[in-house]
């Protein structure tokens, strides 16, 4: 009897830490996570999902319950396509009876999904899509975002790059992410001079022509010359930039934000490069990050990545809100709870701004170090750029 009881208890404990159940019961809280599980952003999506499930487990102390209700995660693939994402969100709300949705990966998909959340009057927590317009002119009250926006990227990078005498050309994706990012960069660049904008599609494999146009524009400019890259998806332009040896041949230095670790392998070719990033596992010093890093190493034998932290942060926000409502998923109650709400994340504390539901958060000014212990260029912290330092505009029409 004692042995059977112990085995039963062990089995129960094991299920506590297993992946969320798919089959819901009457009092379950259903959360749909919609991400680009296939396509150029596949790596980002997979990290987000891993981080989200890990965050739910951490935030609930391993019980996967809030207010006596089981948290059930429903995964959907938007394939990086706006029409697919829109349909997936509608199906999640209508067919799966999701109480809350999280995602998507790409900004164009997010923009297509925003009206669906408003139609169904359900929360969509945007993570990690970046475009300013998501919490700007396309926003509605059902939209919250834990991911950083283009203005936060731009304000942070301006803190690292915007100096008199600097001359900048930008390379970005030809989509909402890229164009909103450049628009914000121009707004926050007060002292440096942006002389060229180059937009290329996600999935570009040959960067030669675009980079040559940038070289032609920059090479004869007076001052300190910089190529600023805001790139999402695979392949990235960094190996080609390294091959061109821009600094040695033309005096053009590279600046960029953070990225996933495989993309940052190319950063090793640019020791001393500076920029601002959203997250790197070795930078934040807080208990949540320590727990996530430890658990990720335990499960995957490697550190958590850029978008793992984002998924984890989204989970922390949802569980914090649900604990405050004692598991009540009424949208109006959640909105009133989440507006102005602060919550802990691997990056540190975030707070949803009441006016547009954007999570205000720190960014990190870094300098790349080539460390033989790591396959990628290691971003060392120069300084934390706190939310109150960044004058992030409210862009919606509330």
C-alpha angles and dihedrals in degrees: 000000000000092000093048090049092050092049092050091049091048091051090050091050091049093055090053090070098036125107113287116280118258099205111075129208130208099278099036121125106229119209120185117205113197118191143151096266089164128038134043093322096050094116091053092049095050091051091049092053094047091049093046095053091043090050094051090051092049096044093050095045091246095303097102087213135110123188089355092303125119117238110229120191121207115194123208132179117223091183088220089285121127095215092049092048092049091051092045092054092048090050091048092054098037105033104023092037091226113187094201134012130208129198162345124204100212128056096224089055092048092052090054091050100050097082090050091061089051092047093053093036091230132134118262111191105200114220126188106346108116113194114127092225091069090072091022131060094341094050128117131185094263091063122095126167131204092174118089118257131228092262092055089051091047096045091049094047091046088057087058101036113021102103132134113268095028116127117196139194117188130214116195145155116278094238140078092287094053099039095044088048094053092044090054092044090055090049094052096041105094105153107025122068124237107209104171141024120200120187123190130175124261106261094036109158101182114053095169100105095043093049091047090056089052092049092050091052097045108034098080097037118118118236133032109334122214137179108208114199125198104178135163127186139018135331101037128204095233100094090052091047089052091050091054091056090213098180095052096043102035108010090248115145124202122235125178144146129255125294141176115300097254089056090048092061085085090053087072086076090062108056111180093026112145133205142124127271142191098224145349118174095234097053113063116071110203138110095256093054091044090053094047094047092048094048093045092051089048094051102033105020090234138076124274115261140223098283095036087070091050094053090046090051092051090053091049090052094050096047092045090054095044092050089054091051092041090239097314108146097190103140097223091050091048092048093051089046096048098045105100091000119149122207138174121253137168087266093052129260120349128189127199108231109232095222099057106001092242113150109241108216146156123269126200129235106213142184120206119241124189105227118179089213091068132054091217135057105271116230108219117200116255093174143324113254104213124213093249090058092059115073096210111188122232101234104177127098098234 
